[in-house]
Amino acid sequence: MVPSIFIVGDKDIVYNIPGAKQFIHGGGMAGVVPNLKDIVVLENTGHFLHEEKPTIVNDHILGFLNKFGSKSSL
């Protein structure tokens, strides 16, 4: 099972649906996403976070991958 990271913008409509934050941060997301390791909420960012803040998103992804070192660690 591959480790997972979930990145969302704090202005994303889906993130702001009643109950979504509780689900994401309260353990519900970890229950349905196998091997969820990190949850990142980007400030002042909407649904298209990879277009709005590509450098920050890439930095989070690369930092996440670097935690595991070689491919055999995944």
Backbone bond lengths (Angstrom), bond angles and torsions (degrees), N, CA, C in turn:
res aa  C-N    CA-C-N  psi(-1)  N-CA   C-N-CA  omega(-1)  CA-C   N-CA-C  phi
1 M - - - 1.452 - - 1.533 108.08 -
2 V 1.307 115.25 129.70 1.451 122.17 -177.05 1.528 110.15 -84.54
3 P 1.333 118.47 133.68 1.462 120.88 175.89 1.526 110.56 -61.18
4 S 1.330 115.86 147.16 1.464 121.52 -176.33 1.514 111.00 -122.96
5 I 1.340 114.76 151.23 1.458 122.62 171.54 1.528 106.80 -125.68
6 F 1.318 117.07 139.78 1.457 122.37 176.68 1.521 107.41 -115.96
7 I 1.322 116.03 121.53 1.457 121.35 179.92 1.522 107.51 -120.23
8 V 1.326 116.54 129.78 1.457 121.75 -177.64 1.520 109.07 -140.68
9 G 1.319 116.32 152.17 1.454 121.10 175.14 1.517 110.86 -90.07
10 D 1.316 117.06 142.34 1.461 120.00 -178.12 1.526 113.32 -69.21
11 K 1.320 117.25 -14.99 1.466 121.56 177.81 1.533 112.42 -99.47
12 D 1.321 116.63 1.26 1.469 121.63 178.60 1.527 108.81 -62.96
13 I 1.313 116.28 130.19 1.465 121.12 -178.36 1.526 110.82 -59.01
14 V 1.312 117.41 -41.40 1.465 121.11 -178.80 1.534 110.70 -63.98
15 Y 1.322 116.98 -39.34 1.467 121.21 178.99 1.535 111.04 -64.08
16 N 1.329 115.76 -26.80 1.463 120.69 -176.37 1.526 114.20 -98.68
17 I 1.331 117.74 6.59 1.465 120.77 173.09 1.529 107.12 -65.40
18 P 1.331 117.63 137.40 1.470 118.98 179.68 1.538 111.44 -51.86
19 G 1.311 114.80 127.92 1.458 121.58 178.87 1.521 114.58 93.94
20 A 1.337 117.84 -15.80 1.467 120.38 -176.39 1.523 111.99 -65.32
21 K 1.314 116.91 -46.56 1.473 119.76 -178.85 1.527 110.75 -63.16
22 Q 1.311 116.35 -40.87 1.469 120.86 178.01 1.534 109.73 -60.89
23 F 1.340 116.16 -43.90 1.462 121.27 179.60 1.531 110.96 -62.99
24 I 1.329 115.73 -46.82 1.464 120.78 -176.26 1.525 111.29 -67.11
25 H 1.316 116.50 -48.73 1.462 120.57 -173.77 1.529 113.52 -91.54
26 G 1.317 116.69 -14.15 1.459 120.30 -177.13 1.515 115.20 -93.91
27 G 1.318 116.95 5.85 1.457 120.21 176.39 1.518 114.97 106.07
28 G 1.325 117.38 -12.54 1.461 119.80 179.57 1.517 112.96 -63.58
29 M 1.327 115.67 -41.57 1.466 120.61 179.84 1.527 109.97 -63.27
30 A 1.315 116.74 -42.91 1.465 120.42 179.31 1.525 111.54 -63.05
31 G 1.323 116.59 -25.64 1.455 120.52 178.94 1.520 113.88 -74.73
32 V 1.334 116.91 -21.67 1.466 120.05 -178.46 1.529 113.89 -113.34
33 V 1.324 116.71 -11.12 1.469 120.68 177.36 1.526 107.28 -111.09
34 P 1.324 116.34 105.54 1.461 119.67 -177.97 1.527 112.05 -57.21
35 N 1.310 115.61 133.10 1.462 122.77 173.75 1.530 113.55 60.21
36 L 1.328 116.97 35.64 1.463 121.24 176.19 1.518 108.81 -67.08
37 K 1.315 116.42 120.99 1.459 121.54 -176.42 1.520 112.93 -106.03
38 D 1.327 117.41 -36.02 1.467 121.04 -175.59 1.522 111.26 -137.74
39 I 1.331 114.87 144.98 1.457 122.84 170.86 1.524 106.34 -125.21
40 V 1.328 116.02 125.06 1.456 121.71 -178.79 1.526 108.47 -122.93
41 V 1.320 116.22 129.38 1.461 122.04 175.94 1.527 107.30 -113.65
42 L 1.326 115.88 117.51 1.458 121.04 -179.90 1.527 109.95 -89.88
43 E 1.322 116.17 128.93 1.463 121.62 -179.23 1.521 111.39 -72.57
44 N 1.322 114.74 146.29 1.467 122.60 177.21 1.524 112.50 52.99
45 T 1.315 115.54 42.53 1.462 121.66 -177.40 1.523 108.83 -134.79
46 G 1.332 115.55 139.00 1.453 120.99 -179.83 1.515 112.77 -96.50
47 H 1.334 115.49 -147.66 1.454 122.17 -174.46 1.526 113.07 -73.66
48 F 1.322 117.38 -33.33 1.469 120.80 -176.49 1.525 110.05 -95.51
49 L 1.316 116.12 55.89 1.453 121.76 -173.45 1.513 113.11 -60.03
50 H 1.319 117.72 -33.21 1.468 120.92 179.00 1.526 111.66 -67.17
51 E 1.337 117.21 -23.44 1.465 120.80 176.21 1.529 111.18 -93.00
52 E 1.320 116.74 -33.21 1.461 121.31 -178.30 1.527 112.20 -74.75
53 K 1.323 116.20 -40.81 1.469 120.99 -176.70 1.531 110.27 -139.02
54 P 1.337 116.35 63.90 1.475 119.39 -174.56 1.529 114.05 -60.41
55 T 1.311 117.92 -38.97 1.460 120.05 -178.37 1.524 111.00 -65.75
56 I 1.326 116.77 -43.04 1.468 120.61 -179.74 1.531 110.25 -66.40
57 V 1.330 116.77 -42.54 1.470 120.27 178.31 1.525 109.70 -61.85
58 N 1.317 116.99 -46.95 1.469 120.40 179.04 1.519 111.36 -60.71
59 D 1.331 117.13 -40.58 1.462 120.34 179.16 1.532 110.99 -61.28
60 H 1.335 116.97 -41.51 1.469 120.36 178.38 1.527 111.31 -65.64
61 I 1.320 116.33 -42.29 1.466 119.92 -179.75 1.532 110.74 -65.90
62 L 1.324 116.37 -47.20 1.467 119.53 179.79 1.529 111.39 -64.36
63 G 1.324 117.30 -39.99 1.455 120.67 177.16 1.519 111.53 -62.62
64 F 1.322 115.59 -39.51 1.461 120.90 177.62 1.521 110.66 -63.81
65 L 1.315 116.96 -47.80 1.463 120.80 -179.93 1.524 111.68 -63.74
66 N 1.318 116.64 -37.74 1.468 120.49 -179.01 1.524 112.58 -66.74
67 K 1.319 117.94 -20.45 1.468 120.82 177.22 1.530 111.41 -63.15
68 F 1.317 115.33 -24.87 1.460 120.50 -173.33 1.507 113.88 -101.00
69 G 1.317 117.25 -6.49 1.464 120.59 176.21 1.494 113.55 66.98
70 S 1.314 116.57 -112.25 1.460 121.38 -176.08 1.520 111.41 -82.16
71 K 1.318 115.49 165.75 1.466 121.35 177.72 1.519 111.92 -59.38
72 S 1.312 116.92 -31.85 1.465 119.81 -176.92 1.528 112.13 -67.61
73 S 1.347 117.53 -17.72 1.463 121.05 178.39 1.517 112.16 -76.37
74 L 1.331 117.12 -21.08 1.467 120.77 -178.90 1.493 109.11 -74.95
